[in-house]
Amino acid sequence: MNDERRVIAQNRRARHLYHFLEHEVAGIELRGTEVKAIRDGRVNLTDAHVHFANGEAVLMGCHIGPYEHGGYASHEARRPRRLLMHKRQIERLASKVQEKGLAVIPTAVVLIGNWIKIEIALARGKQLHDKRETLRRRTLDREAEQAVKERE
C-alpha cells in the first residue's frame, strides 16, 4: 500500500490566529466532483471551522472550487461536509469545545495514499500580544539566519 503523504492545501492564517493544543486526522465525506477538484488543488481552508451537532462533526466554511470537467453534476462550493471520525473522538473534542475559548480548526488537506484527509487541531485563540511576540520571534530568527549566512 502506498502511504505517501502529500499536502494539498494549508491554513496558514490559523497558525497566526491560534495556539494549537492537539492535532487529529479525520476523513471527509465528499462527492465525486469534490474529490477531483481537491486533487487539482481547488480547496481553501481560510474561513473553515468544525461544528459539532447531533453527535457528528461537520466541516463548515471550507471552499472547494468547481471541477472544470464536471458538467452538469457539479457541487456546491461551501456546503457543510461531514467529518469521518470515531464516536469517542467526536465526543471528546465536542466536550472540549464547550470550554471557553476553544475551537476545532482545519489546518491542512492531505492526500495519504489515495485517501483525502483533513488535519484538524484543537485550538485556543491568540491575544494581540501573543501575535506580536510570534512576529518578533520570527523576525529575530530570520535575522540570525542571515547573519550566519553572511559569515560563511
C-alpha angles and dihedrals in degrees: 000000000000109000094177111150119214124178110223100177137000134201099226093167090063091063088058096046103039145044107226114224103173136008128213136173118223136180120236131219107235140171123234098262090046091057092051092045091051091050087053088054097249096141130112123190099178099114098024127124138163120252123196120214135149093000093304134109113225127191108224129189098017110142117214110181122225120276109244096221096040097108116190095339097074127141135239109263100222104028119142111263124202117236117223110227138136115276093243092053091052093047092048094050093043091053091050091050088059086067114095115269100008126121138168111238129183110236103180146358111226136183110222107185102312095331124101110219135179121223109215131185135202101232143183119211117252122237120232092258090052090054091050091049091051091051092046092051092047091051092050091049091050092050091049091052091050091050091052091050092051092054093053 
